[in-house]
Amino acid sequence: MQYVPFGKHGFDVSRLGMGTMRLPTMKNEEGNTVIDREAAIALIRRGIDNGITYVDTAYPYHGGESELVTGLALKDGYREKVKLATKLPIWALKEEADMNRILDEQLKKLDVPYVDFYLLHAMNKDRMELMRSYNYKAFLKEALADGRIRHAAFSFHDDKECFLDILHDYDWSMAQIQFNYLDDDKQATEEGLKAAGKAGVPLVIMEPLRGGALANPPADVKALMEAHDSRRSAVEWAFAYISDYAEVATILSGMSNQQQLDDNLAIFNNLTVGGLNDADKAFVKQLKEAYLARMPIGCTGCRYCVPCPNDVHIPVIFNAYNEMAMLGQEWKGSWGYGNIVKNGHDAAKCVGCGACEGVCPQSLPIIDLLAKIDKEYK
């Protein structure tokens, strides 16, 4: 296992972090999906026994069960071997006092007196405004002073400008961002990553494999990897790209079974900062271009086509369709598009009025594309 200094905080962390959002599950007697506690505890402990020193959980993971199981896994001396992180569910706050109430609830579920990192969860522009209205700095000051948390941090899902605003609003000990070779120009972006490094804020990376999608590339992308001299696997390329950045401390992986854990442990034994040469970096860029070339709809997201008279979310639908095609995933029954259908903004609502096509700078055949998307989904 490779270890790196966690910023200027005086301790090192394992480059591989244990994420607890995708723990092994089972059906209970009522037929509901729950965490397989015995398997999950064994998995977390196996990771720690093999050098993992960072464990990440959160209030909503596994329907609220993740914190409970993580706490159980850290019994018997395992708590002392790791840095533990959990997160404040901002969407659950109804008043300022809820911040303290929920933190206390989480400590009880984890059965620990403190957590090493407490993150404001999934921050974006609206949530930052809410946190400011709730005087989040006073809350963090209190929690740090009374010892319930050791370090204040935030996780993030918005754009670069929002990331930079949050980054410079407080003396953060860490920021957690989504970053991989497909998303290095999205959300916080590489520019935001570099800004965090310049500000002395170490980064924890989530979604390094794009929810597992980068571990199973489509055939044409896989063929490129297999032809490369290094013979790195798809997972190795994804992790190696992120590990190359000195600004990154820990890379989270939501491992669901022992095989995934053991594979990742083997990979992280060899990953180092600056481990990619110029030819490797050029190849990763080639992989990204190969993925992007798979997107069939040339929508730029300019949004000239909305609002639609029938409230069809045209650019959102096209982006979702492109993403699935890019990753080689089946559109039929798409979970993400299912939410669009559920909310009544899907392609089936198109009546062919043509208002969108008249203003599309790309001259896309939007009506036909929406009909195709709707047909393929059903």
C-alpha positions in Angstrom: 0.0 0.0 0.0 1.2 3.5 -0.8 0.9 6.2 1.8 1.0 10.0 1.4 1.0 12.9 3.8 -2.6 14.3 4.3 -1.8 17.9 3.6 -0.1 19.6 6.5 -2.1 17.8 9.2 0.8 15.7 10.4 -0.3 12.2 9.4 -0.2 10.0 6.4 -3.1 8.1 4.8 -3.4 5.2 2.5 -3.8 6.1 -1.1 -6.8 3.7 -1.3 -9.7 4.6 0.9 -12.6 2.3 1.9 -16.0 3.6 0.7 -19.0 2.2 2.4 -21.8 3.1 -0.1 -21.7 -0.2 -1.9 -21.2 -2.8 0.8 -22.3 -6.4 0.2 -26.1 -6.8 0.6 -28.7 -9.5 1.1 -32.5 -10.0 1.3 -33.9 -10.0 4.9 -37.0 -12.0 5.9 -39.3 -9.3 4.7 -37.6 -9.4 1.2 -35.9 -6.0 1.6 -32.4 -5.4 0.5 -30.1 -4.8 3.6 -26.4 -4.9 4.2 -25.0 -8.4 4.7 -23.4 -7.4 8.0 -21.2 -10.4 8.5 -19.7 -10.0 5.0 -19.5 -6.2 5.2 -17.7 -6.2 8.5 -15.2 -8.9 7.3 -14.6 -6.9 4.1 -13.9 -3.6 5.9 -11.6 -5.4 8.4 -9.8 -7.2 5.6 -9.1 -3.8 3.9 -7.7 -2.4 7.2 -5.6 -5.5 7.9 -4.1 -4.9 4.4 -3.2 -1.3 5.0 -6.2 0.9 4.3 -6.3 3.7 6.9 -9.2 5.8 5.6 -12.9 4.8 5.9 -15.7 6.9 4.5 -19.4 6.6 5.3 -22.4 8.9 5.3 -25.8 9.4 6.8 -27.9 8.2 3.8 -25.8 5.3 2.6 -27.7 2.0 2.5 -30.8 3.7 3.8 -29.0 4.8 6.9 -27.5 1.4 7.7 -24.0 2.1 6.6 -23.0 4.1 9.6 -24.2 1.4 11.9 -22.3 -1.3 10.1 -19.2 0.8 9.8 -19.3 1.4 13.5 -19.5 -2.4 14.1 -16.6 -3.1 11.8 -14.4 -0.6 13.7 -14.9 -2.4 17.0 -12.1 -4.6 18.5 -9.3 -2.1 18.0 -10.0 -1.3 14.3 -11.2 2.3 15.1 -7.7 3.2 16.2 -6.1 2.1 12.9 -8.1 4.4 10.6 -9.2 7.9 9.9 -13.0 7.9 9.9 -15.2 10.2 7.8 -18.9 10.8 7.7 -21.2 13.5 6.4 -23.9 16.0 7.3 -27.0 15.4 5.2 -27.9 19.1 4.4 -31.1 18.1 2.7 -32.4 16.8 6.0 -31.9 20.1 7.8 -35.1 21.9 8.8 -33.5 24.4 11.2 -30.0 25.4 12.4 -30.2 23.2 15.6 -30.5 20.1 13.3 -26.8 20.3 12.6 -25.9 19.4 16.2 -28.8 17.0 16.5 -27.8 15.0 13.5 -24.1 14.9 14.3 -24.9 13.5 17.7 -27.2 10.9 16.1 -24.4 9.9 13.8 -21.8 9.5 16.6 -24.3 7.3 18.4 -24.9 5.2 15.3 -21.1 4.8 14.8 -20.7 4.3 18.5 -17.6 6.6 18.6 -16.9 9.8 20.6 -15.6 11.6 17.5 -15.0 11.4 13.8 -11.8 12.5 12.1 -13.5 14.2 9.2 -17.0 15.7 9.1 -18.1 16.7 5.7 -20.9 19.0 4.6 -22.4 16.5 2.1 -22.8 17.1 -1.6 -22.4 20.8 -1.5 -23.7 23.0 -4.4 -24.7 26.6 -4.8 -28.1 26.3 -3.1 -26.8 24.2 -0.2 -23.9 26.7 0.3 -26.5 29.5 0.7 -28.4 27.4 3.2 -25.3 26.6 5.2 -24.4 30.3 5.3 -27.9 31.1 6.5 -27.5 28.4 9.2 -24.1 29.9 10.3 -22.3 26.7 9.5 -18.9 28.2 10.6 -20.2 28.5 14.2 -21.5 24.9 14.1 -18.1 23.6 12.9 -16.3 25.8 15.4 -18.4 24.3 18.3 -18.0 20.7 17.0 -14.2 21.1 16.7 -13.9 22.8 20.1 -15.9 20.1 22.0 -14.0 17.3 20.2 -16.9 15.7 18.3 -15.0 16.2 15.0 -11.3 16.6 14.3 -11.4 18.1 10.9 -14.0 20.1 8.9 -14.5 19.3 5.2 -17.0 19.2 2.4 -18.0 17.0 -0.5 -19.0 18.6 -3.8 -21.3 18.3 -6.8 -21.7 21.5 -8.9 -19.5 23.6 -11.2 -16.0 25.0 -10.9 -17.1 28.5 -9.9 -19.2 27.1 -7.1 -16.3 24.9 -6.0 -13.9 27.8 -5.8 -16.5 29.9 -3.9 -16.9 27.1 -1.2 -13.1 26.4 -1.2 -12.2 29.9 -0.2 -15.1 30.5 2.2 -13.6 28.6 5.2 -10.4 27.1 6.4 -11.2 23.5 5.3 -9.1 20.5 6.2 -10.1 18.6 3.1 -12.4 18.6 0.1 -14.0 15.5 -1.5 -14.6 15.8 -5.3 -15.7 13.6 -8.1 -12.8 13.1 -10.5 -11.8 10.7 -13.2 -10.3 10.9 -16.7 -13.8 11.4 -18.2 -14.8 14.1 -15.7 -11.6 16.1 -15.3 -13.3 19.0 -17.1 -16.6 18.7 -15.1 -17.7 19.7 -11.6 -14.7 20.9 -9.7 -12.5 20.2 -12.8 -8.7 19.9 -12.9 -8.5 23.6 -12.4 -10.4 23.3 -9.1 -8.2 20.4 -8.1 -5.1 22.5 -8.7 -6.7 25.4 -6.8 -7.3 23.2 -3.8 -3.7 22.1 -3.8 -2.5 25.7 -4.0 -4.7 26.5 -1.0 -3.3 23.7 1.0 -6.5 21.7 1.0 -5.9 18.0 0.4 -8.4 16.1 -1.8 -10.2 12.9 -1.4 -11.5 11.5 -4.7 -14.9 9.8 -5.2 -16.2 8.1 -8.3 -12.8 7.3 -9.7 -14.4 4.5 -11.7 -17.5 6.5 -12.6 -19.7 4.3 -10.5 -17.9 1.2 -11.8 -18.5 2.1 -15.5 -14.8 2.7 -16.2 -14.1 -0.8 -14.9 -16.1 -2.3 -17.8 -15.3 -0.3 -20.9 -17.1 -0.9 -24.3 -15.3 -3.3 -26.7 -13.6 -0.6 -28.8 -12.1 1.2 -25.7 -11.1 -2.2 -24.2 -9.3 -3.1 -27.4 -7.2 0.0 -27.1 -6.1 -1.0 -23.6 -5.4 -4.5 -24.6 -3.1 -3.3 -27.4 -1.1 -1.0 -25.1 2.4 -2.2 -24.1 1.7 -1.7 -20.4 -1.2 -4.3 -20.3 -2.8 -2.2 -17.6 -6.4 -3.2 -16.8 -9.2 -0.7 -17.2 -9.3 -0.3 -13.4 -5.5 0.3 -13.3 -5.7 3.0 -15.9 -8.5 4.8 -14.0 -6.7 4.7 -10.7 -3.3 5.5 -12.2 -4.6 8.7 -13.8 -5.8 10.0 -10.5 -2.8 8.8 -8.5 -0.6 10.9 -10.7 -1.8 14.1 -9.0 0.1 15.2 -5.9 -2.9 17.2 -4.8 -4.8 13.9 -4.2 -4.5 12.2 -0.9 -6.9 9.3 -0.8 -8.9 7.7 -3.6 -12.2 6.1 -2.5 -13.4 2.9 -3.9 -16.8 1.5 -3.0 -15.9 -2.2 -2.9 -18.7 -4.8 -2.7 -16.8 -8.1 -2.4 -13.4 -9.6 -1.5 -12.3 -9.9 -5.2 -12.7 -6.2 -5.8 -10.9 -5.4 -2.6 -8.0 -7.7 -3.3 -7.7 -6.5 -6.9 -7.6 -2.9 -5.7 -5.0 -3.6 -3.0 -2.8 -5.2 -5.6 -3.1 -2.2 -7.9 -2.5 0.4 -5.1 0.7 -1.4 -4.1 2.3 0.1 -7.2 0.7 3.4 -7.8 2.7 6.6 -7.0 2.4 10.3 -7.5 3.9 11.2 -10.9 3.7 7.6 -12.0 2.5 8.3 -15.5 5.0 9.3 -18.2 4.1 11.6 -21.1 3.2 8.6 -23.3 0.9 7.3 -20.6 -0.8 10.7 -20.3 -1.3 10.9 -24.0 -2.8 7.4 -24.0 -5.3 8.3 -21.3 -6.3 11.3 -23.4 -6.8 8.9 -26.3 -9.1 6.7 -24.1 -11.2 9.7 -23.2 -11.5 10.7 -26.8 -12.5 7.2 -27.7 -15.3 7.4 -25.1 -16.5 10.8 -26.2 -16.6 9.7 -29.9 -19.2 7.1 -28.9 -21.8 9.8 -28.1 -24.3 9.8 -31.0 -26.1 13.2 -30.5 -24.1 16.4 -31.1 -25.9 18.4 -28.5 -23.7 21.1 -26.9 -26.1 21.8 -24.0 -26.7 25.4 -25.1 -30.3 25.1 -23.9 -31.7 27.2 -26.8 -34.4 24.4 -27.2 -35.9 25.0 -23.7 -38.3 25.7 -22.2 -40.3 23.3 -24.3 -44.0 24.0 -24.5 -44.7 20.5 -23.2 -41.9 20.7 -20.6 -39.7 18.1 -22.2 -36.2 18.4 -20.7 -34.5 18.0 -24.1 -30.8 18.7 -23.3 -31.1 16.7 -20.1 -32.5 13.7 -22.1 -29.8 14.0 -24.8 -27.1 14.2 -22.2 -28.4 11.1 -20.4 -28.6 9.2 -23.8 -25.1 10.3 -24.8 -23.7 9.2 -21.4 -25.2 5.7 -21.7 -24.0 5.3 -25.3 -20.5 6.6 -24.3 -20.2 4.0 -21.6 -21.7 1.2 -23.6 -24.6 0.7 -21.3 -28.1 -0.4 -22.3 -30.6 2.5 -22.7 -33.7 0.3 -22.3 -35.0 0.6 -18.8 -32.3 3.3 -18.0 -32.5 4.2 -14.2 -31.6 7.8 -14.8 -34.1 8.3 -17.6 -36.6 6.6 -15.5 -36.5 9.5 -13.1 -37.1 11.9 -16.0 -40.1 9.8 -17.0 -41.4 9.7 -13.4 -41.3 13.5 -13.3 -43.1 13.9 -16.6 -40.3 15.5 -18.6 -39.6 12.6 -20.9 -39.4 12.2 -24.7 -42.9 10.8 -24.9 -44.3 14.2 -24.1 -43.0 15.6 -27.4 -45.9 16.6 -29.7 -43.7 17.5 -32.7 -44.5 21.2 -32.7 -41.0 22.0 -34.0 -40.3 25.0 -31.7 -37.0 23.4 -30.6 -35.7 22.6 -34.1 -36.2 26.2 -35.2 -33.7 27.5 -32.7 -31.1 24.7 -32.4 -27.7 26.0 -33.5 -26.6 22.4 -34.4 -29.7 21.9 -36.6 -30.4 18.6 -34.8 -33.5 16.6 -35.8 -34.8 16.9 -32.3 -38.3 15.5 -32.9 -36.9 12.3 -34.5 -34.3 11.9 -31.9 -36.8 12.2 -29.1 -39.0 9.6 -30.8 -36.0 7.2 -31.2 -35.1 7.7 -27.5 -38.6 7.0 -26.4 -39.0 3.9 -28.5 -35.7 2.4 -27.3 -36.5 3.0 -23.7 -39.8 1.1 -23.8 
